[in-house]
Amino acid sequence: MKTQREFLPTDRYYFDFKKCTSSKGWAQVDTSQDASYFGTWANPFDLKVITYAEGDVTIQTADNVAEFKEEIKKMKDWNEENGHEFSGIDALCNERLKNRFTEIGMSEFLH
């Protein structure tokens, strides 16, 4: 897993509506922590996960599908172990995105 970090003084809506849109292959990873200052997105085509937290941006790129799936599972487990709800992955009514998650064996994470 390759990890990049940067600082971007914005809010999560920059990612929702510009950087991590469903038309670019991104889905929202929904948890009870989501707020204007926090969000997570997953791209099953590029095998990337972006997390935004108060300006800190972490971009993780998996080397393969198994590593990508494991990263999502780790997020789910961490949230649940720490008292947060993991609602799942929202493919944002994008059939191509939903189909890709299903193709790589991640339909159980979709909501």
N, C-alpha and C positions, 0 to 999 in steps of 0.2 A: 504494500500500500504506500503510495507516494502522498505526502502531506505538504501542502503549501499554506502559509499563513500571511495575512495582510491586514491592514487597517483601512476601513472605508467608512468615513463619517456620514452615514445615511440612516435609513430605517429599513425594516424588512420589506416594505412595499416596493422599494427599488428592485428587489429580487422577484417579488410576486408579479410585478407588471412590466419588468424590463429584462433583467438578466436570466431569470429562471422560469420562463413561461412554458406552458405545455407545448406550444408550437415549436419550441427549441428542444423539446424532449425531456422537460423537467416535470416532476410531480412534487407535491408538497408532502412532507412527512409530518403528520399532525400529532401533536402531543398537548397535554394540558399546560405546558410551559409557553406555548405560542403567544406572542405579544408583539407590539410594534418594535420592540428592541430584540426580539429573538425569533428565529425560524430555521427550518431545515428543509432542504430540497434534495431529491435524488433523481439521477438521470440513468436509466437502465440501458441506454444505447452507448453512452460514453463511460459507463460504470463509475460515475462521480457522485459524491455527496458534498453539498455545501451547507455549512452551518454559519449563521450570522448571529452574533451575540454582542450587543452594545457597541457595534463598530468593528469588532474582531471577526474576521472572516477566515474560516478554515475550509480548504478545498482538499478533499481526499479522492484520489484516483486509484481504483482497484486494478490489479493486474489481470484479473479474470472474474468470471461470473460468481464463482464460489466465494471469492474474497469480498465481492460486493454484497452478496447475500449475507455473509457473516457480519459485515459492518452494520447492516440494517438490523439484524438480529441482536447485535450488541446494544444498539440504541434502544431497541424495544425492551430488552432485559434491564438495562440501566434505568430507564424511566420507571419501569414497574418496581424495581428494587428500591428506588428512592422516593416512592410515594407519588409519582406522576402517572397520568394516564397516557398510554400510547394508543391513539385512535387508529393509526394505520396510515397507509399511503393513499393519498387522494390523487387519482389520475386526471382530475379536473375535466371529466366528461370527454376525454380525448381517447378515442378507440385505439388509435395506433399505440399510444402510451400504455393503455390497459393491456393490449395484446402483447406488447413486449414484456411487461412484468409477468404475464402468464407464460409466455414462451420460455422464460428463464427460471420458471418454477417458483415465482414469488406471489402467486395469486392470493395466498393466505394472508398477505400483508395489506392487500387492497381493501378499501372500504367505500 
